[in-house]
């Protein structure tokens, strides 16, 4: 199964007041943590979608093993980043038959979180495999090729969760311990650091 990973890292972190992608966690940026775990899998390619503060973030994450996609329309919402990442990936690799969408601020993500999605797809034959935490479902989430058109049709603030809700019959989930820890505010970040 040819699976690529798209890491969404285009947001402006407006509630935090500085780019959360660059926050230090255990000696690495939050974004680098996600990139490293993605590169530890067999998934290829790994693409990072940048928008706000793109130059600054790209300069700190130079790596031959990842592709950086700049989403000039990032201010229109998350859908534009999904579309930018997926359309670039399809153009670059016609063999791709599934993708995993991840985000830049899940500090506890591990290679196993990505691999578990793929395993669950093989076990169940379901074409959407999402992570579950804190009584919700979310990223990282795997979509088979059947859903690429639906993903490319997303608009504005819509994320992939819209598709999860539309096709519950084709959805399976895997538990992501501490997946609900995301960093939106300075308080969130201080809580994260205090747990190290």
MDAnalysis code that builds the backbone (N, CA, C; Angstrom):
import MDAnalysis as mda
import numpy as np

u = mda.Universe.empty(588, n_residues=196, atom_resindex=np.repeat(np.arange(196), 3), trajectory=True)
u.add_TopologyAttr("name", ["N", "CA", "C"] * 196)
u.add_TopologyAttr("resid", np.arange(1, 197))
u.add_TopologyAttr("resname", ["UNK", "UNK", "UNK", "UNK", "UNK", "UNK", "UNK", "UNK", "UNK", "UNK", "UNK", "UNK", "UNK", "UNK", "UNK", "UNK", "UNK", "UNK", "UNK", "UNK", "UNK", "UNK", "UNK", "UNK", "UNK", "UNK", "UNK", "UNK", "UNK", "UNK", "UNK", "UNK", "UNK", "UNK", "UNK", "UNK", "UNK", "UNK", "UNK", "UNK", "UNK", "UNK", "UNK", "UNK", "UNK", "UNK", "UNK", "UNK", "UNK", "UNK", "UNK", "UNK", "UNK", "UNK", "UNK", "UNK", "UNK", "UNK", "UNK", "UNK", "UNK", "UNK", "UNK", "UNK", "UNK", "UNK", "UNK", "UNK", "UNK", "UNK", "UNK", "UNK", "UNK", "UNK", "UNK", "UNK", "UNK", "UNK", "UNK", "UNK", "UNK", "UNK", "UNK", "UNK", "UNK", "UNK", "UNK", "UNK", "UNK", "UNK", "UNK", "UNK", "UNK", "UNK", "UNK", "UNK", "UNK", "UNK", "UNK", "UNK", "UNK", "UNK", "UNK", "UNK", "UNK", "UNK", "UNK", "UNK", "UNK", "UNK", "UNK", "UNK", "UNK", "UNK", "UNK", "UNK", "UNK", "UNK", "UNK", "UNK", "UNK", "UNK", "UNK", "UNK", "UNK", "UNK", "UNK", "UNK", "UNK", "UNK", "UNK", "UNK", "UNK", "UNK", "UNK", "UNK", "UNK", "UNK", "UNK", "UNK", "UNK", "UNK", "UNK", "UNK", "UNK", "UNK", "UNK", "UNK", "UNK", "UNK", "UNK", "UNK", "UNK", "UNK", "UNK", "UNK", "UNK", "UNK", "UNK", "UNK", "UNK", "UNK", "UNK", "UNK", "UNK", "UNK", "UNK", "UNK", "UNK", "UNK", "UNK", "UNK", "UNK", "UNK", "UNK", "UNK", "UNK", "UNK", "UNK", "UNK", "UNK", "UNK", "UNK", "UNK", "UNK", "UNK", "UNK", "UNK", "UNK", "UNK", "UNK", "UNK", "UNK", "UNK", "UNK", "UNK"])
u.atoms.positions = np.array([
    [0.852, -1.185, 0.000],
    [0.000, 0.000, 0.000],
    [0.890, 1.237, 0.000],
    [0.775, 2.068, -1.031],
    [1.573, 3.287, -1.083],
    [0.862, 4.397, -0.328],
    [1.379, 4.722, 0.847],
    [0.753, 5.717, 1.710],
    [1.695, 6.888, 1.906],
    [1.191, 8.091, 1.645],
    [1.959, 9.302, 1.924],
    [1.432, 9.963, 3.188],
    [2.265, 10.795, 3.801],
    [1.836, 11.538, 4.994],
    [1.882, 13.033, 4.680],
    [0.789, 13.719, 5.014],
    [0.708, 15.174, 4.854],
    [0.599, 15.780, 6.257],
    [1.580, 16.606, 6.618],
    [1.567, 17.267, 7.927],
    [1.104, 18.710, 7.718],
    [-0.028, 19.048, 8.320],
    [-0.586, 20.395, 8.176],
    [0.073, 21.316, 9.202],
    [0.787, 22.345, 8.701],
    [1.522, 23.237, 9.604],
    [1.447, 24.673, 9.092],
    [0.292, 25.042, 8.537],
    [0.179, 26.339, 7.862],
    [-0.456, 27.428, 8.726],
    [-0.992, 27.053, 9.874],
    [-1.763, 28.014, 10.666],
    [-0.911, 29.100, 11.303],
    [-1.574, 30.199, 11.687],
    [-0.864, 31.360, 12.228],
    [-0.709, 31.311, 13.744],
    [-1.279, 30.293, 14.409],
    [-1.184, 30.190, 15.878],
    [-1.623, 31.489, 16.548],
    [-2.738, 32.054, 16.080],
    [-3.133, 33.390, 16.544],
    [-3.388, 33.433, 18.048],
    [-3.920, 32.340, 18.621],
    [-4.197, 32.364, 20.064],
    [-2.914, 32.283, 20.882],
    [-1.871, 31.746, 20.286],
    [-0.594, 31.619, 20.988],
    [0.238, 32.887, 20.844],
    [0.120, 33.540, 19.679],
    [0.871, 34.774, 19.474],
    [2.276, 34.569, 18.920],
    [2.652, 33.333, 18.654],
    [3.932, 33.017, 17.993],
    [3.760, 31.668, 17.316],
    [4.622, 31.340, 16.350],
    [4.388, 30.101, 15.594],
    [4.542, 28.853, 16.466],
    [3.457, 28.123, 16.654],
    [3.540, 26.927, 17.511],
    [4.409, 25.846, 16.877],
    [4.522, 25.892, 15.535],
    [5.353, 24.905, 14.850],
    [6.795, 24.932, 15.364],
    [7.227, 26.108, 15.879],
    [8.624, 26.296, 16.299],
    [8.826, 26.150, 17.805],
    [7.761, 25.887, 18.548],
    [7.917, 25.731, 20.001],
    [8.859, 24.572, 20.303],
    [9.698, 24.773, 21.304],
    [10.660, 23.728, 21.667],
    [9.999, 22.694, 22.580],
    [10.165, 21.430, 22.219],
    [9.702, 20.346, 23.082],
    [10.761, 19.258, 23.067],
    [11.351, 19.026, 24.226],
    [12.412, 18.012, 24.353],
    [13.539, 18.240, 23.340],
    [13.912, 19.509, 23.184],
    [15.066, 19.841, 22.348],
    [14.796, 19.882, 20.854],
    [13.524, 19.701, 20.456],
    [13.161, 19.783, 19.035],
    [11.942, 20.682, 18.919],
    [11.708, 21.196, 17.723],
    [10.451, 21.926, 17.535],
    [9.294, 20.927, 17.532],
    [8.108, 21.427, 17.821],
    [6.923, 20.558, 17.757],
    [6.788, 19.948, 16.371],
    [7.027, 20.773, 15.342],
    [6.902, 20.260, 13.974],
    [7.946, 19.180, 13.701],
    [9.183, 19.388, 14.190],
    [10.237, 18.390, 13.954],
    [9.883, 17.048, 14.600],
    [9.241, 17.115, 15.764],
    [8.802, 15.893, 16.446],
    [7.883, 15.080, 15.538],
    [6.908, 15.758, 14.921],
    [5.954, 15.070, 14.043],
    [6.664, 14.563, 12.782],
    [7.537, 15.393, 12.213],
    [8.287, 14.990, 11.017],
    [9.116, 13.736, 11.306],
    [9.828, 13.736, 12.430],
    [10.695, 12.588, 12.755],
    [9.896, 11.297, 12.856],
    [8.749, 11.360, 13.531],
    [7.934, 10.151, 13.702],
    [7.378, 9.697, 12.348],
    [7.010, 10.652, 11.501],
    [6.496, 10.301, 10.161],
    [7.600, 9.635, 9.333],
    [8.828, 10.153, 9.440],
    [9.934, 9.591, 8.656],
    [10.352, 8.210, 9.154],
    [10.009, 7.888, 10.390],
    [10.324, 6.555, 10.927],
    [9.409, 5.468, 10.375],
    [8.329, 5.872, 9.729],
    [7.411, 4.890, 9.139],
    [7.918, 4.522, 7.744],
    [7.218, 3.601, 7.086],
    [7.540, 3.276, 5.694],
    [6.761, 4.148, 4.714],
    [6.044, 5.140, 5.241],
    [5.209, 5.979, 4.377],
    [6.066, 6.965, 3.591],
    [5.760, 7.076, 2.309],
    [6.464, 8.045, 1.461],
    [5.495, 8.546, 0.410],
    [5.581, 9.800, 0.015],
    [6.424, 10.843, 0.586],
    [5.837, 11.405, 1.873],
    [6.675, 12.172, 2.589],
    [6.207, 12.963, 3.740],
    [6.233, 14.418, 3.292],
    [5.068, 15.052, 3.323],
    [4.955, 16.455, 2.900],
    [4.511, 17.317, 4.066],
    [5.081, 18.512, 4.142],
    [4.706, 19.473, 5.179],
    [4.111, 20.686, 4.484],
    [2.886, 21.041, 4.872],
    [2.215, 22.195, 4.263],
    [2.393, 23.397, 5.177],
    [3.054, 24.431, 4.652],
    [3.295, 25.656, 5.415],
    [2.492, 26.807, 4.822],
    [2.231, 27.809, 5.655],
    [1.499, 28.992, 5.207],
    [2.002, 30.211, 5.943],
    [1.422, 30.492, 7.122],
    [1.905, 31.602, 7.944],
    [3.351, 31.323, 8.362],
    [4.172, 32.370, 8.338],
    [5.588, 32.258, 8.763],
    [6.344, 31.165, 8.008],
    [5.964, 30.959, 6.736],
    [6.504, 29.813, 5.992],
    [8.026, 29.841, 5.877],
    [8.592, 31.021, 5.586],
    [10.049, 31.078, 5.372],
    [10.797, 30.702, 6.639],
    [10.365, 31.300, 7.741],
    [11.032, 31.050, 9.027],
    [10.948, 29.570, 9.406],
    [9.767, 28.985, 9.218],
    [9.581, 27.579, 9.599],
    [10.353, 26.664, 8.646],
    [10.300, 26.970, 7.345],
    [11.009, 26.136, 6.358],
    [12.518, 26.148, 6.622],
    [13.046, 27.321, 6.959],
    [14.497, 27.425, 7.203],
    [14.957, 26.532, 8.344],
    [14.082, 26.328, 9.320],
    [14.476, 25.520, 10.485],
    [14.208, 24.023, 10.263],
    [13.608, 23.670, 9.141],
    [13.235, 22.269, 8.908],
    [13.721, 21.778, 7.543],
    [14.911, 22.199, 7.165],
    [15.469, 21.749, 5.888],
    [15.805, 20.266, 6.002],
    [15.304, 19.484, 5.089],
    [15.515, 18.038, 5.176],
    [15.219, 17.425, 3.814],
    [16.198, 16.701, 3.285],
    [16.022, 16.093, 1.954],
    [14.901, 15.061, 1.919],
    [14.526, 14.554, 3.096],
    [13.534, 13.463, 3.113],
    [12.095, 13.951, 3.114],
    [11.901, 15.260, 3.261],
    [10.522, 15.783, 3.246],
    [10.364, 16.769, 2.093],
    [9.128, 16.942, 1.666],
    [8.818, 17.981, 0.681],
    [8.018, 19.049, 1.398],
    [8.379, 20.299, 1.142],
    [7.620, 21.402, 1.740],
    [6.719, 22.000, 0.672],
    [5.449, 22.142, 1.004],
    [4.454, 22.730, 0.105],
    [4.017, 24.047, 0.734],
    [4.081, 25.121, -0.026],
    [3.622, 26.409, 0.510],
    [2.176, 26.634, 0.062],
    [1.307, 26.842, 1.034],
    [-0.104, 27.118, 0.756],
    [-0.338, 28.619, 0.872],
    [-0.366, 29.294, -0.289],
    [-0.565, 30.746, -0.268],
    [-1.956, 31.130, 0.218],
    [-2.894, 30.196, 0.137],
    [-4.260, 30.507, 0.561],
    [-4.570, 30.091, 1.984],
    [-3.530, 29.932, 2.805],
    [-3.731, 29.368, 4.163],
    [-4.749, 30.135, 4.981],
    [-4.873, 31.460, 4.723],
    [-5.791, 32.261, 5.549],
    [-7.254, 31.892, 5.320],
    [-7.548, 31.186, 4.226],
    [-8.946, 30.810, 3.959],
    [-9.388, 29.638, 4.819],
    [-8.446, 28.983, 5.511],
    [-8.826, 27.891, 6.407],
    [-8.119, 26.584, 6.090],
    [-8.393, 25.592, 6.930],
    [-7.661, 24.322, 6.866],
    [-7.864, 23.581, 5.549],
    [-9.036, 23.726, 4.944],
    [-9.309, 22.999, 3.701],
    [-8.240, 23.285, 2.653],
    [-7.805, 24.544, 2.559],
    [-6.832, 24.912, 1.526],
    [-5.505, 24.180, 1.728],
    [-5.152, 23.905, 2.975],
    [-3.895, 23.190, 3.236],
    [-4.016, 21.715, 2.869],
    [-5.183, 21.135, 3.147],
    [-5.409, 19.736, 2.752],
    [-5.347, 19.625, 1.227],
    [-6.004, 20.565, 0.548],
    [-6.028, 20.549, -0.920],
    [-4.619, 20.759, -1.480],
    [-3.878, 21.718, -0.919],
    [-2.514, 21.996, -1.406],
    [-1.627, 20.765, -1.239],
    [-1.708, 20.138, -0.067],
    [-0.864, 18.970, 0.195],
    [-1.235, 17.787, -0.672],
    [-2.530, 17.501, -0.749],
    [-2.974, 16.313, -1.482],
    [-2.764, 16.480, -2.987],
    [-3.072, 17.657, -3.522],
    [-2.921, 17.829, -4.975],
    [-1.444, 17.742, -5.359],
    [-0.560, 18.290, -4.524],
    [0.878, 18.195, -4.797],
    [1.336, 16.741, -4.731],
    [0.824, 16.014, -3.750],
    [1.241, 14.623, -3.576],
    [0.795, 13.760, -4.760],
    [-0.429, 13.969, -5.219],
    [-0.938, 13.170, -6.345],
    [-0.117, 13.461, -7.606],
    [0.211, 14.752, -7.813],
    [1.013, 15.123, -8.991],
    [2.395, 14.478, -8.927],
    [2.967, 14.460, -7.721],
    [4.344, 13.969, -7.568],
    [4.407, 12.449, -7.612],
    [3.299, 11.786, -7.294],
    [3.348, 10.336, -7.153],
    [2.012, 9.714, -7.537],
    [1.926, 9.303, -8.783],
    [0.650, 8.762, -9.277],
    [0.315, 7.407, -8.643],
    [1.307, 6.787, -7.987],
    [1.084, 5.472, -7.374],
    [0.417, 5.554, -6.001],
    [0.296, 6.764, -5.480],
    [-0.211, 6.920, -4.100],
    [-1.628, 6.369, -4.020],
    [-1.913, 5.483, -3.068],
    [-3.303, 5.019, -2.967],
    [-3.933, 5.247, -1.604],
    [-3.173, 5.864, -0.696],
    [-3.790, 6.360, 0.532],
    [-2.892, 7.428, 1.144],
    [-3.508, 8.280, 1.961],
    [-2.733, 9.317, 2.652],
    [-3.108, 9.328, 4.123],
    [-2.177, 9.811, 4.915],
    [-2.449, 10.095, 6.325],
    [-2.290, 11.591, 6.515],
    [-3.311, 12.215, 7.081],
    [-3.239, 13.644, 7.403],
    [-2.899, 13.771, 8.886],
    [-1.840, 14.520, 9.168],
    [-1.412, 14.772, 10.547],
    [-1.329, 16.282, 10.754],
    [-1.195, 16.686, 12.013],
    [-1.052, 18.115, 12.325],
    [0.246, 18.333, 13.096],
    [0.650, 19.603, 13.159],
    [1.988, 19.924, 13.683],
    [2.052, 20.031, 15.198],
    [0.921, 19.960, 15.894],
    [1.006, 20.267, 17.325],
    [0.540, 19.129, 18.241],
    [0.584, 17.895, 17.750],
    [0.302, 16.756, 18.645],
    [1.644, 16.239, 19.152],
    [2.042, 16.763, 20.307],
    [3.400, 16.541, 20.818],
    [3.692, 15.077, 21.140],
    [2.641, 14.294, 21.385],
    [2.860, 12.906, 21.815],
    [2.752, 11.905, 20.670],
    [2.771, 12.393, 19.445],
    [2.635, 11.472, 18.319],
    [3.858, 10.564, 18.209],
    [3.610, 9.328, 17.823],
    [4.691, 8.353, 17.665],
    [4.518, 7.661, 16.311],
    [5.591, 7.072, 15.847],
    [5.540, 6.276, 14.617],
    [4.386, 5.267, 14.680],
    [4.184, 4.688, 15.861],
    [3.139, 3.663, 16.004],
    [1.739, 4.216, 15.719],
    [1.527, 5.525, 15.980],
    [0.209, 6.095, 15.687],
    [-0.090, 6.039, 14.196],
    [0.927, 6.277, 13.384],
    [0.758, 6.174, 11.928],
    [0.577, 4.711, 11.516],
    [1.448, 3.858, 12.049],
    [1.402, 2.437, 11.662],
    [0.100, 1.765, 12.076],
    [-0.437, 2.164, 13.233],
    [-1.699, 1.577, 13.700],
    [-2.846, 1.852, 12.733],
    [-2.824, 3.026, 12.107],
    [-3.871, 3.368, 11.130],
    [-3.822, 2.391, 9.951],
    [-2.601, 2.143, 9.486],
    [-2.422, 1.258, 8.325],
    [-2.826, -0.176, 8.684],
    [-2.412, -0.612, 9.874],
    [-2.770, -1.969, 10.330],
    [-4.286, -2.127, 10.429],
    [-4.932, -1.126, 10.994],
    [-6.395, -1.199, 11.173],
    [-7.103, -1.241, 9.818],
    [-6.565, -0.513, 8.847],
    [-7.143, -0.566, 7.494],
    [-7.019, -1.989, 6.935],
    [-5.843, -2.590, 7.114],
    [-5.641, -3.952, 6.593],
    [-6.572, -4.942, 7.287],
    [-6.756, -4.760, 8.586],
    [-7.612, -5.679, 9.372],
    [-9.079, -5.566, 8.976],
    [-9.545, -4.325, 8.810],
    [-10.989, -4.095, 8.697],
    [-11.455, -3.863, 7.269],
    [-10.528, -3.461, 6.376],
    [-10.933, -3.108, 5.021],
    [-11.666, -1.780, 4.925],
    [-11.779, -1.084, 6.062],
    [-12.432, 0.238, 6.025],
    [-11.479, 1.237, 5.378],
    [-12.052, 2.227, 4.695],
    [-11.237, 3.141, 3.897],
    [-10.940, 4.477, 4.565],
    [-11.497, 4.669, 5.760],
    [-11.122, 5.840, 6.570],
    [-10.792, 5.316, 7.961],
    [-9.578, 5.593, 8.410],
    [-9.184, 5.175, 9.768],
    [-8.740, 6.428, 10.518],
    [-9.467, 6.764, 11.573],
    [-9.165, 7.983, 12.335],
    [-8.622, 7.620, 13.712],
    [-8.015, 8.604, 14.347],
    [-7.544, 8.423, 15.722],
    [-8.641, 8.875, 16.671],
    [-8.710, 8.220, 17.806],
    [-9.717, 8.612, 18.793],
    [-9.047, 8.940, 20.117],
    [-9.509, 10.040, 20.736],
    [-8.981, 10.506, 22.027],
    [-9.984, 11.496, 22.601],
    [-10.029, 11.565, 23.917],
    [-10.894, 12.550, 24.592],
    [-12.313, 12.586, 24.006],
    [-12.876, 11.407, 23.764],
    [-14.253, 11.295, 23.272],
    [-14.491, 12.011, 21.941],
    [-13.427, 12.143, 21.141],
    [-13.604, 12.711, 19.806],
    [-12.777, 11.888, 18.821],
    [-12.984, 12.150, 17.527],
    [-12.133, 11.493, 16.529],
    [-11.412, 12.578, 15.754],
    [-10.188, 12.266, 15.349],
    [-9.430, 13.288, 14.651],
    [-8.149, 12.745, 14.056],
    [-7.144, 13.624, 13.992],
    [-5.865, 13.307, 13.363],
    [-4.958, 12.548, 14.321],
    [-4.011, 11.811, 13.772],
    [-3.853, 11.529, 12.345],
    [-4.979, 10.628, 11.834],
    [-5.285, 10.826, 10.551],
    [-6.376, 10.057, 9.941],
    [-5.943, 9.578, 8.562],
    [-6.263, 8.326, 8.266],
    [-5.907, 7.729, 6.979],
    [-7.127, 7.732, 6.061],
    [-6.900, 8.146, 4.819],
    [-7.932, 8.079, 3.784],
    [-7.416, 7.277, 2.612],
    [-8.202, 6.307, 2.169],
    [-7.878, 5.622, 0.923],
    [-8.236, 6.548, -0.245],
    [-7.671, 6.204, -1.384],
    [-7.833, 6.973, -2.624],
    [-9.295, 7.295, -2.952],
    [-10.216, 6.395, -2.557],
    [-11.654, 6.608, -2.811],
    [-12.127, 7.990, -2.330],
    [-11.415, 8.558, -1.347],
    [-11.867, 9.813, -0.729],
    [-11.051, 11.019, -1.178],
    [-10.120, 10.821, -2.108],
    [-9.285, 11.955, -2.532],
    [-10.139, 13.078, -3.123],
    [-11.135, 12.702, -3.933],
    [-11.973, 13.757, -4.547],
    [-12.722, 14.552, -3.492],
    [-13.240, 13.856, -2.483],
    [-13.972, 14.546, -1.410],
    [-13.039, 15.479, -0.642],
    [-11.808, 15.037, -0.416],
    [-10.830, 15.880, 0.287],
    [-10.485, 17.112, -0.552],
    [-10.317, 16.908, -1.858],
    [-9.965, 18.029, -2.738],
    [-11.113, 19.021, -2.895],
    [-12.324, 18.591, -2.532],
    [-13.492, 19.473, -2.652],
    [-13.779, 20.259, -1.370],
    [-12.996, 20.030, -0.320],
    [-13.220, 20.759, 0.935],
    [-12.989, 22.253, 0.730],
    [-13.738, 23.058, 1.492],
    [-13.652, 24.516, 1.344],
    [-13.513, 25.185, 2.712],
    [-12.811, 26.316, 2.727],
    [-12.775, 27.182, 3.906],
    [-12.266, 26.508, 5.162],
    [-13.021, 26.673, 6.232],
    [-12.585, 26.161, 7.538],
    [-12.833, 24.667, 7.693],
    [-13.447, 24.042, 6.677],
    [-13.747, 22.611, 6.788],
    [-12.458, 21.809, 6.875],
    [-12.412, 20.932, 7.848],
    [-11.311, 19.988, 7.896],
    [-11.806, 18.636, 7.420],
    [-10.940, 17.658, 7.541],
    [-11.302, 16.316, 7.081],
    [-12.401, 15.698, 7.942],
    [-12.650, 16.279, 9.119],
    [-13.679, 15.716, 10.009],
    [-15.052, 15.691, 9.332],
    [-15.259, 16.625, 8.430],
    [-16.529, 16.660, 7.685],
    [-16.749, 15.323, 6.979],
    [-15.685, 14.776, 6.387],
    [-15.792, 13.519, 5.633],
    [-15.991, 12.342, 6.596],
    [-15.367, 12.416, 7.767],
    [-15.557, 11.350, 8.764],
    [-17.034, 11.244, 9.123],
    [-17.671, 12.410, 9.247],
    [-19.095, 12.416, 9.640],
    [-19.987, 11.931, 8.498],
    [-19.547, 12.184, 7.254],
    [-20.386, 11.820, 6.097],
    [-20.392, 10.322, 5.817],
    [-19.318, 9.636, 6.193],
    [-19.185, 8.224, 5.802],
    [-18.913, 7.317, 7.006],
    [-19.769, 7.368, 8.031],
    [-19.508, 6.571, 9.235],
    [-19.420, 5.074, 8.960],
    [-20.091, 4.627, 7.885],
    [-20.098, 3.190, 7.586],
    [-18.741, 2.705, 7.077],
    [-17.889, 3.631, 6.648],
    [-16.591, 3.236, 6.095],
    [-15.450, 3.685, 7.019],
    [-15.813, 3.988, 8.271],
    [-14.861, 4.557, 9.226],
    [-14.556, 3.573, 10.354],
    [-13.287, 3.469, 10.685],
    [-12.863, 2.687, 11.861],
    [-11.894, 3.580, 12.634],
    [-11.695, 3.303, 13.911],
    [-10.807, 4.169, 14.698],
    [-9.755, 3.357, 15.453],
    [-8.666, 4.041, 15.800],
    [-7.640, 3.477, 16.680],
    [-7.403, 4.486, 17.805],
    [-7.082, 3.974, 18.974],
    [-6.858, 4.857, 20.127],
    [-5.481, 5.514, 20.010],
    [-5.437, 6.815, 20.253],
    [-4.192, 7.578, 20.299],
    [-4.071, 8.146, 21.710],
    [-3.294, 7.452, 22.545],
    [-3.106, 7.908, 23.932],
    [-2.553, 9.336, 23.927],
    [-3.159, 10.200, 24.671],
    [-2.725, 11.603, 24.803],
    [-2.800, 12.375, 23.492],
    [-3.595, 11.871, 22.566],
    [-3.754, 12.576, 21.287],
    [-4.475, 13.899, 21.432],
    [-5.211, 14.054, 22.518],
    [-5.960, 15.297, 22.725],
    [-5.111, 16.458, 23.192],
    [-3.829, 16.200, 23.468],
    [-2.955, 17.289, 23.905],
    [-2.485, 18.060, 22.684],
    [-3.151, 19.182, 22.419],
    [-2.633, 20.045, 21.354],
    [-2.334, 21.413, 21.957],
    [-1.580, 22.199, 21.235],
    [-1.039, 23.425, 21.806],
    [-1.658, 24.619, 21.098],
    [-2.631, 25.254, 21.751],
    [-3.271, 26.426, 21.144],
    [-2.946, 27.716, 21.883],
    [-2.584, 27.593, 23.159],
    [-2.339, 28.792, 23.979],
    [-1.040, 28.625, 24.761],
    [-0.591, 29.722, 25.330],
    [0.622, 29.696, 26.165],
    [0.426, 28.742, 27.351],
    [-0.795, 28.725, 27.901],
    [-1.090, 27.818, 29.021],
    [-0.925, 26.363, 28.607],
    [-1.439, 26.021, 27.398],
    [-1.272, 24.651, 26.893],
    [0.209, 24.293, 26.825],
    [1.007, 25.244, 26.322],
    [2.438, 24.985, 26.148],
    [3.118, 24.814, 27.506],
    [2.776, 25.695, 28.451],
    [3.374, 25.580, 29.798],
    [3.011, 24.253, 30.446],
    [1.777, 23.800, 30.244],
    [1.356, 22.504, 30.794],
    [2.176, 21.376, 30.180],
    [2.411, 21.475, 28.883],
    [3.192, 20.448, 28.182],
    [4.608, 20.393, 28.738],
    [5.220, 21.578, 28.878],
    [6.615, 21.636, 29.343],
    [6.735, 21.109, 30.762],
    [5.719, 21.413, 31.570],
    [5.793, 20.995, 32.978],
    [5.695, 19.477, 33.124],
    [5.188, 18.799, 32.074],
    [5.044, 17.323, 32.139],
    [6.300, 16.578, 31.665],
    [7.285, 17.322, 31.164],
    [8.438, 16.631, 30.553],
    [9.146, 15.736, 31.545],
])
